[in-house]
Amino acid sequence: MMMSDHNPTIAKEPVIDLRSVSLTQNIKLALVDLLQGILQISLGWKLGWLDVKLRYRGSILGPLWITIIMGVKITTIGVLYAFLLHLDLKHYYTYVAISVVLWTYMSGMINDSCTIFTNASPLILSQRIPFSIYVWRTVFCNILILLHNLLVIIVVFSVFKIVPYTLYLLLPSALLWIMDSLAIGILFGVLGTRFKDIPPIVSAFTQAFFFITPIIWKASSLNFNKDYILLNPFYPLFEIVRAPILGEPLTSSIWIAAIGYSLILWIIALFIFSKTRFRIPYWM
């Protein structure tokens, strides 16, 4: 006796839907990943703190080496160029101290981002954790290094008896820097995982931008139209932090440029992350 094909007691076999997921769905899944990363941000903090501890494990001074190396670097650049260029030591030294500390954070964030997922491959392949957690891990690691380097700025300001009364203006700047750091980690993390040539290429471009960005020189020293410096995406990002500390005014064009570059960065990062998020484990 033949069994009817419509017998309700026979369970249907699972069907695998091989249709491509739409871009809208991918973006939603990427946003869910970012939201889960925020909800589990304490895990990213613990991993970042562990990275700093492991980096200086076995050292006598530990993370204080970060501060010492930064102090030597700033002193060498500040004193040497102040005398060579006949600049006011107090103003130039404080300018260089802030600029180099900020650049160290940003360049470290960019370079470390290229290996975010490859360095975490054992965890990614063994644990189901939002990918944004690994980005927060790198962000917190570099923030901890930044906090160590801030000791140099505090010493410099104490020596020259400078009191920054406008530090309260740094709150929106700090939030924008954190958001940009997260976008940088996502963007270069994915690209560095897919293309193994990305880390040395990014490192070379980062070093080049150090010289074309007002870090050891000031934008006011340019002989052409100063507005062209806004084409450098690093300049407005640095100026919104540096100017409030030094008590200098900020024009609206600098804030507009900083926010504009941040939006472009996030659009690119979110698009690439949403399209490639599921492929990251296969690129390890």
C-alpha positions as CSV (number, residue, x, y, z in Angstrom):
1,M,0.0,0.0,0.0
2,M,1.5,3.3,-1.1
3,M,1.8,6.1,1.4
4,S,0.2,9.3,0.4
5,D,2.5,12.2,-0.3
6,H,0.2,14.5,1.7
7,N,0.5,12.5,4.9
8,P,0.7,15.1,7.7
9,T,2.7,12.8,9.9
10,I,5.8,13.0,7.7
11,A,8.0,15.9,8.7
12,K,9.3,18.1,6.0
13,E,13.0,18.3,5.4
14,P,14.7,21.6,6.2
15,V,15.1,23.8,3.3
16,I,18.3,25.9,2.9
17,D,17.6,29.3,1.4
18,L,20.5,30.1,-0.9
19,R,19.1,33.4,-2.0
20,S,21.4,36.3,-1.4
21,V,20.6,38.5,1.5
22,S,19.7,42.1,0.6
23,L,21.9,45.0,1.5
24,T,19.2,46.3,3.9
25,Q,19.2,43.1,5.8
26,N,23.0,43.0,5.9
27,I,23.0,46.6,7.3
28,K,20.5,45.6,10.0
29,L,22.6,42.6,11.0
30,A,25.7,44.8,11.1
31,L,23.9,47.3,13.3
32,V,22.8,44.5,15.6
33,D,26.4,43.4,15.9
34,L,27.4,47.0,16.8
35,L,24.6,47.2,19.4
36,Q,25.6,43.9,20.9
37,G,29.2,45.2,21.1
38,I,28.0,48.2,23.1
39,L,26.0,46.0,25.4
40,Q,29.0,43.8,26.0
41,I,31.5,46.7,26.1
42,S,32.9,45.6,29.4
43,L,34.3,42.5,27.7
44,G,36.1,44.8,25.2
45,W,37.5,46.8,28.1
46,K,38.8,43.7,29.9
47,L,40.5,42.4,26.7
48,G,42.1,45.8,26.0
49,W,43.4,46.0,29.5
50,L,44.8,42.5,29.2
51,D,46.6,43.4,25.9
52,V,48.3,46.3,27.6
53,K,49.4,44.1,30.5
54,L,50.7,41.4,28.3
55,R,52.6,43.9,26.1
56,Y,54.7,44.9,29.1
57,R,54.8,41.7,31.0
58,G,58.2,41.0,32.5
59,S,59.2,44.7,32.3
60,I,60.4,46.4,35.5
61,L,58.6,49.7,34.8
62,G,55.7,48.1,32.9
63,P,53.4,50.6,31.1
64,L,55.5,53.5,32.4
65,W,57.8,52.8,29.5
66,I,55.1,54.3,27.3
67,T,55.3,57.6,29.2
68,I,59.1,57.7,29.3
69,I,59.5,57.0,25.5
70,M,56.9,59.6,24.7
71,G,58.6,62.2,27.0
72,V,61.9,61.7,25.3
73,K,60.3,61.9,21.9
74,I,58.5,65.2,22.7
75,T,61.5,66.8,24.4
76,T,63.7,66.0,21.4
77,I,61.3,67.4,18.8
78,G,60.1,70.3,20.9
79,V,63.5,71.7,22.0
80,L,65.3,70.9,18.8
81,Y,62.8,72.5,16.4
82,A,62.1,75.4,18.7
83,F,65.8,76.5,18.5
84,L,66.3,75.6,14.9
85,L,63.2,77.6,13.8
86,H,63.6,80.3,16.4
87,L,60.2,79.7,17.9
88,D,58.9,80.5,21.3
89,L,59.8,77.4,23.4
90,K,56.8,77.5,25.7
91,H,54.2,77.8,23.0
92,Y,55.8,75.4,20.5
93,Y,56.7,72.8,23.1
94,T,53.1,72.6,24.4
95,Y,51.8,72.5,20.9
96,V,54.1,69.6,20.0
97,A,53.4,67.7,23.2
98,I,49.6,67.7,22.5
99,S,50.1,67.0,18.8
100,V,52.5,64.1,19.1
101,V,50.4,62.4,21.9
102,L,47.3,62.7,19.8
103,W,49.1,61.4,16.7
104,T,50.5,58.5,18.6
105,Y,47.0,57.4,19.5
106,M,45.6,57.9,16.0
107,S,48.4,56.2,14.2
108,G,48.5,53.4,16.7
109,M,44.7,52.9,16.3
110,I,45.0,52.8,12.5
111,N,48.0,50.4,12.4
112,D,46.5,48.1,15.1
113,S,43.2,48.0,13.3
114,C,44.7,46.2,10.3
115,T,45.2,43.1,12.4
116,I,42.2,43.3,14.7
117,F,40.5,40.1,13.5
118,T,43.6,38.2,12.4
119,N,45.2,38.5,15.8
120,A,41.9,37.4,17.4
121,S,41.4,34.4,15.0
122,P,41.6,31.8,17.8
123,L,38.7,33.5,19.6
124,I,36.7,34.2,16.5
125,L,37.0,30.5,15.4
126,S,36.1,29.1,18.8
127,Q,33.6,31.6,20.3
128,R,30.5,33.3,19.1
129,I,31.2,36.9,20.0
130,P,30.1,40.1,18.2
131,F,32.9,41.2,15.9
132,S,32.6,44.7,17.2
133,I,33.9,43.5,20.6
134,Y,37.3,42.9,19.0
135,V,37.2,46.5,17.7
136,W,36.4,47.8,21.1
137,R,39.3,45.8,22.4
138,T,41.7,47.7,20.2
139,V,40.0,51.0,20.9
140,F,40.4,50.6,24.7
141,C,44.0,49.3,24.4
142,N,45.0,52.5,22.6
143,I,42.9,54.7,25.0
144,L,44.9,53.2,27.9
145,I,48.1,54.0,26.1
146,L,46.8,57.5,25.5
147,L,46.1,57.9,29.2
148,H,49.7,57.0,30.0
149,N,50.9,59.5,27.5
150,L,48.7,62.3,28.9
151,L,51.1,62.3,31.9
152,V,53.7,63.9,29.6
153,I,51.2,66.7,28.7
154,I,50.4,67.2,32.4
155,V,54.2,67.5,33.2
156,V,54.7,70.0,30.3
157,F,51.8,72.2,31.4
158,S,53.1,72.1,35.0
159,V,56.6,73.1,34.0
160,F,55.3,76.1,32.0
161,K,52.6,76.9,34.5
162,I,49.8,76.6,32.0
163,V,46.2,76.1,33.2
164,P,43.8,75.0,30.4
165,Y,40.5,76.6,31.4
166,T,38.6,75.3,28.3
167,L,38.9,71.6,28.9
168,Y,35.2,71.3,29.2
169,L,35.0,71.9,25.4
170,L,36.7,68.6,24.8
171,L,33.6,66.5,25.5
172,P,32.1,66.5,22.0
173,S,35.6,66.2,20.5
174,A,36.3,63.1,22.7
175,L,33.0,61.5,21.6
176,L,33.8,62.1,18.0
177,W,37.2,60.6,18.4
178,I,35.8,57.5,20.0
179,M,33.2,57.1,17.2
180,D,35.9,57.6,14.5
181,S,38.2,55.1,16.3
182,L,35.4,52.5,16.1
183,A,34.8,53.2,12.4
184,I,38.5,53.0,11.7
185,G,38.8,49.7,13.5
186,I,35.8,48.2,11.6
187,L,37.1,49.5,8.2
188,F,40.7,48.5,8.4
189,G,40.0,45.4,10.4
190,V,37.9,44.0,7.6
191,L,40.3,45.2,4.8
192,G,43.4,43.9,6.7
193,T,41.8,40.5,7.2
194,R,40.9,40.1,3.5
195,F,44.0,41.6,2.0
196,K,47.3,40.8,3.8
197,D,49.1,43.7,2.0
198,I,47.0,46.3,3.8
199,P,49.0,46.5,7.1
200,P,52.3,47.6,5.4
201,I,50.5,49.9,3.0
202,V,48.5,51.6,5.7
203,S,51.7,51.9,7.8
204,A,53.5,53.7,5.0
205,F,50.6,56.1,4.3
206,T,50.3,56.8,8.1
207,Q,53.9,57.7,8.3
208,A,53.6,60.0,5.2
209,F,50.6,61.8,6.8
210,F,52.6,62.6,9.8
211,F,54.7,65.0,7.8
212,I,51.9,66.6,5.8
213,T,49.7,67.1,8.8
214,P,50.3,70.0,11.2
215,I,51.9,67.9,14.0
216,I,55.4,69.3,14.3
217,W,54.5,72.4,12.3
218,K,51.6,74.8,12.4
219,A,49.0,75.5,9.8
220,S,49.6,79.3,10.3
221,S,53.1,78.9,8.8
222,L,51.6,78.0,5.3
223,N,52.1,80.6,2.6
224,F,49.0,79.8,0.6
225,N,45.3,79.7,1.4
226,K,44.9,78.1,4.8
227,D,41.5,76.6,3.8
228,Y,43.3,74.1,1.6
229,I,44.6,72.4,4.8
230,L,41.0,71.2,5.5
231,L,41.4,68.8,2.6
232,N,43.6,66.8,5.0
233,P,41.1,64.7,7.0
234,F,43.5,64.6,10.0
235,Y,43.7,68.3,10.4
236,P,40.2,69.1,11.6
237,L,40.1,66.0,13.7
238,F,43.2,67.2,15.5
239,E,42.2,70.8,15.7
240,I,38.9,70.2,17.5
241,V,41.0,68.6,20.4
242,R,44.1,70.7,20.2
243,A,42.6,74.2,20.1
244,P,40.4,73.9,23.2
245,I,43.5,72.6,25.2
246,L,45.6,75.5,24.0
247,G,42.7,78.0,24.5
248,E,42.6,78.9,20.8
249,P,39.3,79.7,18.9
250,L,37.7,77.2,16.6
251,T,36.0,78.2,13.4
252,S,32.7,76.5,12.3
253,S,34.4,75.3,9.1
254,I,36.8,73.0,11.1
255,W,33.9,71.4,13.0
256,I,31.9,71.0,9.8
257,A,34.9,69.3,8.1
258,A,35.5,67.1,11.1
259,I,31.9,65.9,11.3
260,G,31.7,65.5,7.5
261,Y,34.8,63.3,7.3
262,S,33.4,61.3,10.2
263,L,30.2,60.7,8.4
264,I,32.0,59.6,5.3
265,L,34.2,57.3,7.3
266,W,31.2,55.7,9.0
267,I,29.2,55.2,5.7
268,I,32.2,53.4,4.1
269,A,32.9,51.3,7.2
270,L,29.3,50.3,7.7
271,F,28.8,49.4,4.1
272,I,32.0,47.2,4.0
273,F,31.2,45.7,7.4
274,S,27.7,44.8,6.4
275,K,28.8,43.2,3.1
276,T,31.7,41.2,4.5
277,R,30.9,40.5,8.2
278,F,30.0,36.8,7.6
279,R,33.1,36.2,5.6
280,I,35.6,37.3,8.2
281,P,36.1,33.8,9.8
282,Y,36.8,32.3,6.3
283,W,39.5,34.8,5.6
284,M,41.6,33.9,8.7
